[in-house]
């Protein structure tokens, strides 16, 4: 899979983020750390420093977790509910009836399930930001950020169904996301049969079958719409033979279309 140039660009510029600068400045001051420049030897810069790397990392982690990540207030409420496992209603909803409050909570739980891939990505970004900031502080290096920062393809179970979810942002490499989505769809669902024009012609017949119509009634409907294809006298042997032949043709076309349809809806019966 090709690498996105965006991962390098954002990796190089991440330490310049005003929040990250503030965290690193605070840590440098607390632990009396030098600022590592490009080309500097980190080991030589830290001579005489007895570093507690674990404490430094935790200090950065706490700072990153306190960053006010830009997100709508309604989204923050859902994210907090996801993190704590507890749904907190707004002040406006607190005055509602108990029945309405329960309905609101059920609705919020549904939204949380849908947004879990996004919440997971946010958690990963916070952890990765901590790692990148720590690496930059100690080595002066700027690692590439993860591709999931800009978009991601995930497979999840939602409402009892397997769903593949693609997320993309303004900074995403659209082709890379599309390629990932196609590959994941093929991995999960296999090669999907195409709905050809010929197969689609049998859709009306298949619907009639599902509605309980007999194959004879379906064939009669076809004859009504295509009278020139059949002898005029319905009592003649030629007519009965032509109708029987059409019934067999309709059966086969419905069977092929039904296989495609069941594959599309994930029914393996």
Residue frames as qw, qx, qy, qz and C-alpha x, y, z in Angstrom:
[[0.000, 0.890, 0.457, 0.000, 0.00, 0.00, 0.00],
 [0.423, 0.517, -0.032, 0.743, 1.44, 3.36, -1.02],
 [0.366, -0.437, -0.448, 0.689, 2.32, 5.84, 1.69],
 [0.084, 0.914, 0.365, 0.158, 0.55, 9.17, 1.91],
 [0.421, 0.406, -0.157, 0.796, 2.71, 12.28, 1.66],
 [0.389, -0.730, -0.091, -0.554, 0.35, 13.86, 4.18],
 [0.852, -0.466, -0.199, 0.130, 1.75, 11.60, 6.91],
 [0.670, 0.044, -0.100, 0.734, 5.22, 13.09, 6.45],
 [0.056, 0.580, 0.095, 0.807, 4.01, 16.68, 6.17],
 [0.568, -0.697, -0.130, -0.418, 1.90, 16.58, 9.34],
 [0.871, -0.302, -0.209, 0.327, 4.60, 14.63, 11.18],
 [0.533, 0.214, -0.093, 0.814, 7.16, 17.35, 10.50],
 [0.101, -0.521, -0.052, -0.846, 4.78, 20.14, 11.54],
 [0.642, -0.550, -0.525, -0.099, 3.19, 18.49, 14.59],
 [0.578, -0.308, -0.381, 0.652, 5.80, 19.77, 17.09],
 [0.117, 0.165, 0.053, 0.978, 4.99, 23.33, 15.97],
 [0.375, -0.632, -0.586, -0.342, 1.40, 22.98, 17.21],
 [0.120, -0.649, 0.255, -0.707, 0.87, 25.60, 19.90],
 [0.818, -0.471, 0.071, -0.322, -0.46, 23.08, 22.43],
 [0.946, 0.033, -0.141, 0.288, 2.44, 20.67, 21.83],
 [0.385, 0.572, -0.274, 0.670, 4.93, 23.54, 22.09],
 [0.423, -0.658, 0.211, -0.586, 3.48, 24.46, 25.47],
 [0.952, -0.295, 0.009, -0.083, 3.69, 20.88, 26.74],
 [0.842, 0.233, -0.170, 0.455, 7.29, 20.43, 25.57],
 [0.132, 0.678, -0.252, 0.678, 8.35, 23.78, 26.99],
 [0.652, -0.598, 0.171, -0.434, 6.93, 22.85, 30.38],
 [0.986, -0.131, -0.009, 0.104, 8.62, 19.43, 30.37],
 [0.645, 0.471, -0.223, 0.559, 11.97, 20.86, 29.27],
 [0.126, -0.704, 0.276, -0.642, 11.86, 23.37, 32.08],
 [0.809, -0.483, 0.130, -0.309, 10.83, 20.83, 34.73],
 [0.962, -0.117, 0.141, 0.202, 13.50, 18.28, 33.78],
 [0.192, -0.804, 0.376, 0.420, 16.14, 20.80, 32.63],
 [0.758, 0.215, 0.547, 0.283, 16.24, 19.33, 29.13],
 [0.108, -0.417, 0.374, 0.821, 17.99, 20.96, 26.16],
 [0.677, 0.572, 0.162, -0.434, 16.13, 21.61, 22.91],
 [0.629, -0.099, 0.655, 0.406, 17.42, 19.10, 20.35],
 [0.371, 0.682, -0.199, -0.598, 18.05, 20.66, 16.94],
 [0.910, 0.410, 0.021, -0.058, 18.25, 18.85, 13.62],
 [0.629, 0.583, -0.418, 0.300, 21.68, 17.25, 13.33],
 [0.305, -0.651, 0.539, -0.440, 22.36, 17.27, 17.08],
 [0.505, 0.072, -0.854, 0.105, 23.48, 14.09, 18.82],
 [0.632, -0.605, -0.198, -0.442, 20.82, 13.37, 21.48],
 [0.859, -0.287, -0.307, 0.293, 23.21, 11.27, 23.58],
 [0.487, 0.174, -0.184, 0.836, 25.78, 14.07, 23.65],
 [0.209, -0.559, -0.102, -0.796, 23.07, 16.64, 24.49],
 [0.743, -0.550, -0.191, -0.330, 21.92, 14.60, 27.49],
 [0.649, 0.135, -0.541, 0.517, 25.34, 14.07, 29.04],
 [0.091, 0.123, -0.507, 0.848, 24.99, 14.83, 32.73],
 [0.589, -0.155, 0.000, -0.793, 21.21, 14.31, 32.71],
 [0.086, 0.021, 0.978, -0.188, 19.80, 11.42, 34.72],
 [0.446, -0.028, -0.296, -0.844, 16.54, 11.09, 32.81],
 [0.388, 0.176, 0.830, -0.361, 13.39, 9.41, 34.10],
 [0.122, 0.007, -0.661, -0.741, 11.93, 8.61, 30.68],
 [0.173, -0.465, -0.866, -0.062, 8.76, 7.07, 32.09],
 [0.114, -0.655, -0.438, 0.605, 7.93, 10.17, 34.13],
 [0.003, 0.352, -0.311, -0.883, 8.68, 12.42, 31.15],
 [0.126, -0.188, -0.823, -0.521, 6.38, 10.34, 28.96],
 [0.169, -0.593, -0.766, 0.181, 3.57, 10.47, 31.55],
 [0.090, -0.555, -0.157, 0.812, 4.00, 14.24, 31.83],
 [0.112, 0.165, -0.535, -0.821, 3.55, 14.61, 28.07],
 [0.167, -0.330, -0.899, -0.236, 0.63, 12.19, 28.08],
 [0.112, -0.627, -0.606, 0.477, -1.21, 14.18, 30.74],
 [0.010, 0.477, -0.105, -0.873, -0.65, 17.37, 28.78],
 [0.137, 0.006, -0.737, -0.662, -1.93, 15.86, 25.53],
 [0.155, -0.460, -0.874, 0.008, -5.04, 14.50, 27.24],
 [0.072, -0.645, -0.420, 0.634, -5.86, 18.00, 28.50],
 [0.065, -0.099, 0.431, 0.894, -5.76, 19.52, 25.01],
 [0.491, 0.477, 0.411, -0.603, -9.14, 20.89, 23.97],
 [0.285, 0.059, 0.793, 0.535, -9.61, 18.93, 20.76],
 [0.333, 0.182, -0.120, -0.918, -11.96, 20.79, 18.36],
 [0.131, -0.264, -0.927, -0.234, -15.32, 19.04, 18.31],
 [0.390, -0.485, -0.261, -0.738, -18.98, 20.10, 18.68],
 [0.347, -0.334, 0.586, -0.652, -20.44, 20.06, 22.21],
 [0.886, 0.019, 0.073, -0.458, -22.98, 17.39, 21.24],
 [0.801, 0.354, -0.475, 0.085, -20.15, 15.21, 19.95],
 [0.099, 0.478, -0.677, 0.551, -18.16, 15.78, 23.15],
 [0.657, -0.236, 0.385, -0.604, -21.12, 14.51, 25.18],
 [0.957, 0.167, -0.116, -0.205, -21.26, 11.30, 23.15],
 [0.583, 0.489, -0.567, 0.316, -17.48, 10.85, 23.33],
 [0.195, -0.444, 0.618, -0.618, -17.52, 11.31, 27.12],
 [0.844, -0.093, 0.220, -0.479, -20.37, 8.78, 27.41],
 [0.876, 0.339, -0.343, 0.005, -18.30, 6.35, 25.33],
 [0.348, 0.504, -0.630, 0.477, -15.24, 6.83, 27.57],
 [0.269, -0.305, 0.615, -0.676, -17.07, 6.64, 30.90],
 [0.199, -0.202, -0.952, -0.112, -19.83, 4.21, 29.97],
 [0.016, -0.572, -0.644, 0.508, -22.36, 6.65, 31.44],
 [0.145, 0.549, 0.476, 0.671, -24.82, 8.79, 29.47],
 [0.133, -0.434, -0.405, 0.794, -25.36, 12.26, 30.94],
 [0.218, 0.736, 0.590, 0.252, -28.43, 14.10, 29.72],
 [0.189, 0.370, 0.018, 0.909, -28.40, 17.83, 28.99],
 [0.067, 0.163, 0.528, -0.831, -30.07, 20.23, 31.40],
 [0.492, 0.092, -0.221, -0.837, -32.96, 20.66, 28.97],
 [0.634, -0.029, -0.720, -0.280, -33.64, 16.90, 28.99],
 [0.177, 0.027, -0.810, 0.558, -33.48, 16.62, 32.79],
 [0.384, 0.127, 0.352, -0.844, -36.96, 18.14, 33.08],
 [0.580, 0.093, -0.571, -0.573, -38.45, 15.64, 30.63],
 [0.879, -0.247, 0.119, -0.390, -40.50, 12.64, 31.72],
 [0.552, -0.428, 0.712, 0.069, -38.71, 9.44, 32.70],
 [0.784, 0.369, 0.497, 0.043, -40.08, 7.71, 29.61],
 [0.476, 0.876, -0.048, 0.059, -38.74, 10.43, 27.31],
 [0.224, -0.797, 0.560, 0.022, -35.36, 10.41, 29.10],
 [0.719, -0.140, 0.676, 0.082, -35.08, 6.66, 28.51],
 [0.712, 0.624, 0.311, 0.085, -35.90, 7.13, 24.82],
 [0.183, 0.942, -0.280, 0.020, -33.22, 9.83, 24.57],
 [0.462, -0.586, 0.663, 0.052, -30.67, 7.51, 26.19],
 [0.790, 0.196, 0.572, 0.099, -31.54, 4.70, 23.77],
 [0.545, 0.830, 0.085, 0.077, -31.12, 7.12, 20.86],
 [0.073, -0.886, 0.458, -0.006, -27.76, 8.32, 22.22],
 [0.679, -0.302, 0.664, 0.081, -26.59, 4.71, 22.63],
 [0.766, 0.503, 0.383, 0.114, -27.41, 4.16, 18.97],
 [0.309, 0.931, -0.169, 0.091, -25.37, 7.21, 17.96],
 [0.405, -0.712, 0.574, 0.024, -22.48, 6.04, 20.14],
 [0.808, 0.029, 0.574, 0.131, -22.43, 2.65, 18.39],
 [0.634, 0.733, 0.186, 0.163, -22.30, 4.37, 15.02],
 [0.125, 0.939, -0.263, 0.181, -19.50, 6.70, 16.16],
 [0.835, -0.463, 0.253, 0.154, -17.30, 4.08, 17.84],
 [0.795, 0.299, 0.146, 0.507, -14.89, 3.98, 14.83],
 [0.173, 0.822, -0.040, 0.541, -14.47, 7.76, 15.14],
 [0.572, -0.776, 0.186, -0.189, -13.99, 7.59, 18.91],
 [0.924, -0.161, 0.185, 0.293, -11.41, 4.82, 18.46],
 [0.606, 0.544, 0.061, 0.577, -9.54, 7.00, 15.99],
 [0.152, -0.883, 0.112, -0.429, -9.55, 9.94, 18.41],
 [0.789, -0.577, 0.211, 0.017, -8.14, 7.74, 21.20],
 [0.869, 0.121, 0.176, 0.446, -5.43, 6.49, 18.85],
 [0.348, 0.761, 0.010, 0.548, -4.56, 10.04, 17.80],
 [0.425, -0.851, 0.176, -0.255, -4.15, 11.10, 21.44],
 [0.875, -0.351, 0.267, 0.200, -1.85, 8.15, 22.15],
 [0.754, 0.369, 0.187, 0.510, 0.12, 8.68, 18.95],
 [0.092, 0.902, -0.042, 0.419, 0.47, 12.42, 19.61],
 [0.634, -0.728, 0.259, -0.030, 2.01, 11.56, 22.97],
 [0.881, -0.061, 0.303, 0.357, 4.46, 9.16, 21.30],
 [0.555, 0.642, 0.146, 0.509, 5.41, 11.65, 18.58],
 [0.151, -0.930, 0.114, -0.316, 5.90, 14.50, 21.04],
 [0.766, -0.562, 0.293, 0.106, 8.04, 12.28, 23.29],
 [0.832, 0.196, 0.270, 0.444, 10.17, 11.16, 20.32],
 [0.332, 0.805, 0.055, 0.488, 10.67, 14.74, 19.17],
 [0.421, -0.877, 0.162, -0.168, 11.60, 15.87, 22.69],
 [0.797, -0.445, 0.366, 0.182, 14.20, 13.16, 23.18],
 [0.720, 0.040, 0.486, 0.494, 15.65, 12.78, 19.67],
 [0.070, 0.561, -0.198, -0.801, 14.64, 15.84, 17.64],
 [0.065, 0.058, 0.861, 0.502, 13.21, 13.45, 15.04],
 [0.520, 0.217, 0.148, -0.813, 9.74, 13.98, 13.50],
 [0.292, 0.082, 0.944, 0.126, 8.15, 10.59, 12.75],
 [0.277, -0.193, -0.578, -0.743, 5.40, 10.28, 10.19],
 [0.523, -0.024, 0.465, -0.714, 1.94, 10.44, 11.72],
 [0.381, 0.140, 0.914, 0.017, -0.33, 7.46, 11.20],
 [0.077, -0.158, -0.635, -0.753, -2.48, 7.32, 8.06],
 [0.207, -0.570, -0.794, 0.027, -5.57, 6.83, 10.24],
 [0.121, -0.452, -0.256, 0.846, -5.32, 10.52, 11.19],
 [0.194, 0.274, -0.324, -0.885, -6.68, 11.44, 7.77],
 [0.760, 0.100, -0.238, -0.596, -9.01, 8.55, 7.05],
 [0.235, -0.261, 0.919, -0.179, -9.64, 4.95, 7.91],
 [0.689, -0.011, -0.514, -0.511, -11.52, 1.86, 6.81],
 [0.243, -0.227, 0.826, -0.455, -12.97, -0.35, 9.53],
 [0.526, -0.184, -0.737, -0.383, -15.16, -3.44, 9.63],
 [0.207, -0.127, 0.632, -0.736, -17.70, -3.53, 12.44],
 [0.135, -0.422, -0.892, -0.087, -20.85, -5.28, 13.56],
 [0.179, 0.051, 0.173, -0.967, -23.72, -2.79, 13.61],
 [0.671, 0.111, 0.164, -0.714, -27.33, -3.70, 14.36],
 [0.820, 0.011, 0.563, -0.107, -26.52, -7.36, 13.76],
 [0.765, 0.631, 0.094, 0.089, -24.97, -6.72, 10.35],
 [0.677, -0.244, 0.214, 0.661, -21.35, -6.62, 9.20],
 [0.282, 0.947, 0.151, -0.014, -20.58, -3.13, 7.95],
 [0.663, 0.040, 0.076, 0.743, -17.48, -1.63, 6.36],
 [0.062, -0.956, -0.230, 0.171, -17.10, 2.03, 7.28],
 [0.601, 0.298, 0.066, 0.739, -14.84, 4.46, 5.44],
 [0.222, -0.900, -0.208, 0.312, -13.93, 7.74, 7.11],
 [0.585, 0.336, 0.157, 0.721, -12.19, 10.56, 5.31],
 [0.199, -0.785, -0.204, 0.550, -11.21, 14.13, 6.10],
 [0.376, 0.914, -0.036, -0.151, -10.22, 17.13, 4.00],
 [0.095, -0.752, 0.634, 0.153, -6.58, 15.99, 4.28],
 [0.812, -0.026, 0.582, -0.033, -7.28, 12.43, 3.13],
 [0.054, 0.333, -0.752, -0.567, -5.75, 10.83, 0.08],
 [0.741, 0.185, 0.153, -0.627, -9.07, 9.87, -1.53],
 [0.722, 0.363, -0.548, -0.216, -7.55, 7.25, -3.81],
 [0.191, 0.291, -0.867, 0.356, -5.76, 5.57, -0.89],
 [0.458, 0.013, 0.585, -0.669, -9.00, 5.43, 1.14],
 [0.778, 0.307, -0.114, -0.537, -10.92, 4.10, -1.87],
 [0.564, 0.375, -0.736, -0.025, -8.33, 1.39, -2.50],
 [0.052, -0.180, 0.841, -0.508, -8.45, 0.35, 1.17],
 [0.621, 0.130, 0.344, -0.692, -12.25, 0.22, 1.09],
 [0.771, 0.345, -0.369, -0.388, -12.35, -1.94, -2.04],
 [0.401, 0.337, -0.833, 0.177, -9.74, -4.33, -0.65],
 [0.218, -0.083, 0.754, -0.614, -11.56, -4.67, 2.68],
 [0.716, 0.209, 0.108, -0.658, -14.93, -5.16, 0.98],
 [0.716, 0.349, -0.565, -0.213, -13.47, -7.94, -1.16],
 [0.198, 0.278, -0.863, 0.372, -11.85, -9.54, 1.90],
 [0.360, 0.021, 0.639, -0.679, -15.03, -9.49, 3.99],
 [0.691, 0.357, 0.296, -0.555, -17.72, -10.17, 1.38],
 [0.623, 0.047, 0.705, 0.336, -15.76, -11.83, -1.38],
 [0.042, -0.056, 0.534, 0.842, -16.12, -11.15, -5.08],
 [0.419, 0.427, 0.507, -0.621, -19.61, -9.82, -5.66],
 [0.411, 0.366, 0.737, 0.393, -21.62, -10.88, -8.75],
 [0.041, 0.144, -0.152, -0.977, -22.63, -8.09, -11.07],
 [0.447, 0.545, 0.598, -0.382, -26.25, -7.23, -11.81],
 [0.202, -0.027, 0.621, 0.757, -26.30, -7.38, -15.60],
 [0.430, 0.137, -0.125, -0.883, -29.07, -5.93, -17.75],
 [0.550, -0.024, -0.758, -0.349, -30.17, -9.47, -18.62],
 [0.328, -0.214, -0.829, 0.400, -30.46, -10.47, -14.97],
 [0.117, 0.191, 0.324, -0.919, -32.26, -7.25, -14.10],
 [0.450, -0.028, -0.483, -0.751, -34.95, -8.09, -16.67],
 [0.527, -0.241, -0.814, -0.049, -36.04, -10.93, -14.37],
 [0.041, 0.058, -0.549, 0.833, -36.62, -8.60, -11.38],
 [0.566, -0.080, -0.036, -0.820, -40.34, -8.22, -12.07],
 [0.774, -0.034, -0.590, -0.225, -40.71, -11.99, -12.30],
 [0.449, 0.031, -0.728, 0.518, -38.83, -12.51, -9.04],
 [0.226, -0.096, 0.349, -0.904, -41.02, -9.96, -7.29],
 [0.721, -0.069, -0.265, -0.636, -44.14, -11.76, -8.51],
 [0.687, 0.004, -0.718, 0.112, -42.72, -15.03, -7.18],
 [0.203, 0.029, -0.630, 0.749, -42.15, -13.43, -3.76],
 [0.429, -0.054, 0.110, -0.895, -45.72, -12.12, -3.91],
 [0.549, 0.049, 0.768, -0.327, -46.97, -15.70, -4.21],
 [0.672, 0.503, -0.158, -0.520, -47.70, -15.85, -7.95],
 [0.876, 0.006, 0.472, 0.101, -47.37, -19.22, -9.65],
 [0.337, -0.307, 0.581, 0.674, -44.95, -19.75, -12.52],
 [0.272, 0.504, 0.744, 0.344, -47.95, -20.11, -14.82],
 [0.005, -0.925, -0.342, 0.164, -49.31, -16.70, -13.76],
 [0.302, -0.689, 0.292, 0.591, -45.86, -15.14, -14.21],
 [0.352, 0.023, 0.723, 0.594, -45.63, -16.60, -17.72],
 [0.179, 0.735, 0.639, 0.137, -49.15, -15.34, -18.53],
 [0.129, -0.900, -0.080, 0.408, -48.06, -11.86, -17.47],
 [0.332, -0.416, 0.540, 0.652, -45.06, -12.07, -19.78],
 [0.303, 0.340, 0.778, 0.433, -47.25, -13.22, -22.68],
 [0.069, 0.869, 0.469, -0.142, -49.66, -10.35, -22.04],
 [0.141, -0.858, 0.159, 0.467, -46.76, -7.88, -22.42],
 [0.051, -0.476, 0.708, 0.519, -45.16, -9.69, -25.38],
 [0.764, 0.301, 0.429, -0.377, -48.06, -11.14, -27.39],
 [0.615, 0.665, -0.321, -0.277, -46.20, -11.20, -30.71],
 [0.008, 0.525, -0.850, 0.042, -43.76, -13.83, -29.39],
 [0.364, 0.040, 0.897, -0.247, -46.53, -16.45, -29.04],
 [0.045, -0.293, -0.817, -0.494, -49.15, -18.12, -31.20],
 [0.321, -0.257, -0.026, -0.911, -52.52, -16.37, -31.10],
 [0.772, -0.289, -0.378, -0.421, -54.60, -19.37, -30.11],
 [0.268, -0.549, 0.661, -0.437, -53.99, -20.20, -26.39],
 [0.881, -0.054, 0.342, -0.322, -55.71, -23.58, -26.94],
 [0.780, 0.532, -0.326, -0.049, -53.24, -24.72, -29.57],
 [0.929, -0.213, -0.039, 0.300, -50.39, -27.17, -28.92],
 [0.550, 0.461, -0.082, 0.692, -47.85, -24.64, -30.25],
 [0.233, -0.767, 0.078, -0.593, -49.05, -22.07, -27.72],
 [0.830, -0.546, 0.040, -0.108, -48.84, -24.51, -24.81],
 [0.879, 0.067, -0.043, 0.470, -45.37, -25.63, -25.91],
 [0.317, 0.612, -0.086, 0.720, -44.17, -22.02, -26.25],
 [0.465, -0.748, 0.078, -0.466, -45.60, -21.14, -22.82],
 [0.929, -0.352, -0.007, 0.117, -43.95, -24.18, -21.20],
 [0.724, 0.286, -0.068, 0.624, -40.64, -23.21, -22.75],
 [0.017, 0.711, -0.091, 0.697, -41.02, -19.64, -21.46],
 [0.726, -0.648, -0.004, -0.232, -41.86, -20.92, -17.96],
 [0.910, -0.141, -0.032, 0.389, -38.59, -22.88, -17.90],
 [0.468, 0.492, -0.041, 0.733, -36.69, -19.83, -19.14],
 [0.301, -0.765, 0.028, -0.569, -38.28, -17.62, -16.49],
 [0.869, -0.490, -0.058, 0.023, -37.46, -20.15, -13.75],
 [0.807, 0.068, -0.049, 0.585, -33.78, -20.19, -14.73],
 [0.226, 0.596, -0.024, 0.770, -33.52, -16.40, -14.98],
 [0.532, -0.738, -0.020, -0.414, -35.25, -15.98, -11.60],
 [0.912, -0.333, -0.079, 0.227, -32.90, -18.52, -10.01],
 [0.639, 0.266, -0.063, 0.719, -29.81, -16.72, -11.33],
 [0.053, -0.674, 0.008, -0.737, -31.12, -13.34, -10.18],
 [0.727, -0.640, -0.107, -0.224, -32.12, -14.71, -6.78],
 [0.860, -0.135, -0.131, 0.475, -28.57, -16.00, -6.25],
 [0.355, 0.432, -0.050, 0.827, -27.22, -12.54, -7.04],
 [0.373, -0.700, -0.099, -0.601, -29.79, -10.89, -4.76],
 [0.842, -0.520, -0.142, 0.023, -29.05, -13.20, -1.82],
 [0.734, 0.065, -0.122, 0.664, -25.34, -12.60, -2.28],
 [0.114, 0.581, 0.018, 0.806, -25.94, -8.84, -2.20],
 [0.528, -0.661, 0.005, -0.533, -27.90, -9.00, 1.06],
 [0.034, -0.505, 0.785, -0.356, -25.50, -11.46, 2.68],
 [0.844, -0.081, 0.310, -0.430, -27.97, -14.36, 2.74],
 [0.025, 0.469, -0.861, -0.194, -25.99, -17.59, 2.28],
 [0.694, 0.125, 0.620, -0.344, -29.02, -19.89, 2.14]]
